[in-house]
């Protein structure tokens, strides 16, 4: 690592943290291509494992920030994270067996589809009073469990924190507003990321120095992103369109860079 690469890693971390704070996603979606194409990490699997660790820790800081503002639906978030971790274990095990460049390209296509879906139906309006307890469990858990398992598997398979998948998953399974889904998703992003990173670390696919620089940059970016998220949430449907736009743009870039591996 050169001093220039250290600086680029810090800046990459700031961008990743800002995205996590803003829309609850974009951590590894941004971190992986930034590490590969900007910082210069040669092995996509190392980029995936390293970014998963840094993004998980960045998401933890973001979760604390959103929780202090009352934007986290704790019971729903915990249930989603528990079921999602089970899927992430299976997904990350399978993902290590697939060519890294193909993983990037496939994930890009998935992101474009998700972004366009969100843009067609902005999710600013929801039920701010939704709460998972013994009375609502019979209605909510049958939707949360399979959705979280599927999202966790995809997050582990693609080696991402999964925020771009978790936020729509929380909205679909609970009906909570987007701002609450953004805050609540960060618990799952943390859990999924640590699960994936741990699996990759067992195979020696985590660069601890890179992860530290990504984390340092991400803390500052995360605080700024969370503040902007609260501002946009008051301007419906600005937050939904911001979320969708970031997903589609990043997905298109990843596909453009990785399409050759599929062909």
C-alpha positions, 0 to 999 in steps of 0.5 A: 500500500502506498500513501496515495492508496491510503488516501484513496481508501479513506476517501472511499470509506467516507463515500461508503459511510455517507451512502450508509447514513443516507439510504441504509445501503450502498456499503459494499456495493460502493466499497467493492468496486472502489477497492478494485477499480480505485484503490487497486486491490487485485483480488475481488474476493479480498475486496469483498471480504475486506469491505464486508468487515469495514461496512459492518462496523460503519453500519454499527456507527450509523445504527447508533446515530439513527437509534438516537433519533428514534428512527429504528424499529428495534423489534422488527430489525432484530427479527429480520437480522436473526433470520437474515444471518442464517441466509448470509452464512449459506450465501457467503459459503456459496459465493466463495466458490464463484468467480469474483468478476462474475459476482460483481457483474451479476450483482450489478444487474440485481441492483439495477432491477431493485433501483428501478422497482423502487423508483416506480413506487416510492415508499415514503408513506408507511405505518410508523406505528408498526411494532413486532410483539406477541400480538403482531407476530402471527401477522408479521413473522410469516413475512419477515422470516422468508424475506430475511432469509432470501435477503441474507442469502443474497447479501452473503452470496454477493459479499455485501452488507445488503442494505439495498436489499434489506431496506425494500425487504423491511418495507415489504415485510412490515410496511414501515416508512422508508426512513424507519427502514433505512435506520432499522436496516443498519442492524441487519447490515452490521449482522450480515457484514460481520457474518460474511467477513468472518466467513471470508476471514477464515479463508484469509480473504480480509485485508485488515489494514484496508478495513481500518482505513475504510472504517476511519473514513466511513465514520465521518461520512456516516454522520453526514449521510444520516443528517441528509437522510433526515432532511430528505425524508421531510421532502417526499418522495425525495429520499426514495428517488435518491435511494433508487438513483444511487442503486441504478447508477452504481449497478450500471457501473458495476455491470459495465466493468464486469460484463466481460466476465459473463460474456 
